Amino acid sequence: MGTDTVRTGTSDEAGERRREQRGWYFYDWACSVYSTSVLTVFLGPYLTSVAKSAAGPDGFVHPLGIPVRAGSFFAYTVSLSVIVAVLVMPLVGAAADRTGRKKPLLAAAAYTGAAATTAMFFLDGDRYLLGGLLLIVANAAQSVAMMLYNSYLPQIAPPEERDAVSSRGWAFGYAAGSLVLIANLVLYSGHESFGLSESAAVRICLASAGLWWGAFTLVPLRRLRDRRSTARSDGATTAPGLRQLAATVRDMRRHPLTLAFLLAYLVYNDGIQTVISQASVYGSEELGLGQSTLIGAILLVQVLAVAGALGMGRLARVYGAKRTILGSLVAWTVTLAAGYFLPAGAPVWFFVLAAGIGLVLGGSQALSRSLFSHLVPPGKEAEYFSAYEMSDRGMSWLGPLLFGITYQVTGSYRDAIISLVAFFVIGFVLLARVPVRRAIGDAGNPVPETI
């Protein structure tokens, strides 16, 4: 058994594994505040308003001379961030597998993202280009850091523990998001009593997410340990980004069932991440809801996502991760379709929609991560998770691009949101066709009793 495979032998080893797992949970605690407070709640509407301040009478801004409707600028920027991630993630993932030194790379990526997020405090007036640049840096850095973080899962948890460990990690993240959103809601709602303008309150909320991210990243950096690489070394050097990505894909072609699962995940998770990143824009621009209502709805999502992640983890023990994920995709489709018919100016129905999203959000993501970890050949964790991460945490490009184009063509956010149903339907069909037991065996991993 290779040194990258988690050991389950002695009580000392089990205690060390538990200690490492607890440290691993805390990176979700650290970085999920960025995904929640920045990407999901504040930055979309705020950056859109900054872009509108800079727009001409026709409602367009012109970054690098390209005409872009101000309302689509945020969605396009999220899409552009994945181009940077595509170039960087395979490069970093291959280097991590070859050297076994994940922690320094995780630290560099996490603190780059935290610094860019903290710098969002200076996003005011009509500085939409600064906001776009910081968003690209933070998103790409988050993507790289999450790829490295996820690749620890096969090393710190044996197969029978991974669904539970992955679900606990997501639950930690949503719990942190809930706590910080409560503080954000207090600050934003009472900004006048604190002597702050609305803009200043939003910028403080954005910057505080970066400070939180950087502070709590210290915990996993102390608890996680680097392992000697078991990846084959043939003397090749790490190739530039796109070449390394091509090399990773070529290697994955030797495991076509792993590639088939990844394709399904990339499709349905693209839909999930686009809903997360664009929900606040839909609520503010199409439904006419205020920022406090949006924060309250996202807070509800965070609270219910903790229970949803843990609850779906328990369902997976009985029905298997694949069946549980398929059930969640049906729920996503129904919820999103219902969102198209939400009446404007009716926060109660927006809260009902948020509750539906919260109950399936954490579990569908946590179980996808743990299921994929079974399909990764030993010694290739970071490299394979670089491909996995390309569609995670709001780094998807096709969903935001489709959302932005649909709005630019139709001028309707309702049409933009309903266009995302296709991702869940297609993802369901692709996942249903993957024989996961055979895929796990073909990857060279032990097959759990329930999967």
Residue, then its C-alpha position, 0 to 999 in steps of 0.5 A: m500500500g502506497t504512502d499516500t493511502v490513508r492508514t487505519g491500523t493502530s490507535d495512534e494512527a487513528g488519533e493522528r488521522r482524526r487530528e488531521q481531519r479536524g484541521w482539514y475541516f477548518y479550511d472549509w471554515a476559513c474559505s467558505v465565508y468568501s464564497t458566501s459573503v463575497l461571491t453569493v451575497f455582496l459582490g454581485p449586486y455591488l459590482t453591478s451597481v459600480a459598473k452601472s455608475a461607470a456606464g454610459p447613457d446606453g447602459f454599457v461599460h467598455p473594458l479594454g474597449i469591449p462593449v459590455r452591458a453593465g448588468s452582465f459584467f459580474a457574470y462575465t468576470v466570473s467566467l473569465s476567472v476560470i480561464v485563469a484557473v484552467l491555466v494554473m490549476p493543472l500546473v499546480g496540481a501536477a507539481a503537488d503530486r510530484t513533490g508531495r509538498k501541498k501545504p506551501l502551495l495551499a498557503a500561497a493560493a489561500y493568502t493570495g485569495a485572502a489578500a485580493t478579497t481584503a483589497m475589495f475594501f477599496l472598491d468604490g465609486d466607478r472602479y468596476l475594473l478594479g473590482g473585476l480584477l480582484l474578483i478574477v484573482a480571488n476566484a482563481a486563487q480560491s480554485v487552486a486552494m480548493m483543488l489542493y484542499n480536496s486532494y487531501l481527502p483520500q489521504i486523511a480518510p479511508p473509503e468508509e469514512r469519506d462521505a461523512v468526512s466530506s459532509r462534515g467539511w461542508a457543514f463546517g463551511y456553512a456554519a462559518g458562513s452563517l456566523v459571518l452573515i449574521a454579523n454582516l446583516v447587523l452591520y449592513s442593516g444598522h450602518e447608519s447607527f455605526g456612522l457608515s454609508e451603505s457603500a462603506a458597510v458593504r466594503i467592510c463586509l467584503a474585506s472582513a471575509g478576506l481577513w477571516w479567510g487568512a486568519f483561519t487558514l492557519v489551522p489547517l496549515r498547522r494540522l495537515r502534513d505533507r506526504r512523500s509523493t507516490a506519483r511516477s517520476d519519469g524525469a519530465t518537468t511540469a508543462p505550462g498550464l494548457r499543456q499540463l491540462a492536456a496531459t492530465v486529460r490524456d492520463m484520465r482517458r486511461h480511466p474512462l469511467t472516472l472521466a465519465f463521472l467528471l463530465a457529469y459533475l462538471v455539467y450539474n455543478d456548473g448549474i449549481q455554482t451559477v445559481i449560487s453566484q447569480a441568485s443575489v443578482y436575480g433577487s435584486e435586479e429582477l425581483g426588486l428585493g433589498q440587500s437585507t432580504l437577500i442577506g437573510a435568504i442566504l443566511l437561511v440557505q447557510v443554516l439549512a445547508v448544515a443540516g442538509a449536508l449532514g442529513m444527505g451524508r446519512l442518506a448516502r450510508v443507506y442508499g449510496a452516494k450516487r443515488t443520493i446525488l441523483g435525488s438532489l439533482v431532481a430537487w434542484t431542477v424542481t426548485l429552479a423551475a419554481g424560481y422562474f415564477l417567483p413574483a417580484g417584491a414578495p420576499v416570503w416566496f424568495f425565502v421558500l426558494a432559499a430553503g429548498i436550495g439550502l436543503v440540497l446544496g451542501g449534500s450534493q456538493a459534499l457527496s460529489r467530492s467524496l464519490f470522486s475521491h474513490l475514482v482517483p488513482p493513488g498518487k494522482e490526487a491533486e492532478y485529478f482534483s485540478a480537473y474536478e475543481m474547474s467547475d467548483r465554487g463559482m469557477s464554472w464558465l459556461g453557466p455564468l456565460l449562458f446566464g450573461i448572454t441570455y440576459q444580454v439578448t433578452g434583457s430578462y433575468r427570468d429567462a437567464i435563470i430558467s436557462l440553467v435547468a438544462f445543466f441539472v437535466i443533462g447532469f442527471v442523465l450523464l451521472a445515471r449512466v456511470p457504473v461507479r463500482r466498476a469505476i472505483g475498481d478500475a481506478g485501483n481503489p477498494v470498493p466500499e460496501t455502499i456507494 
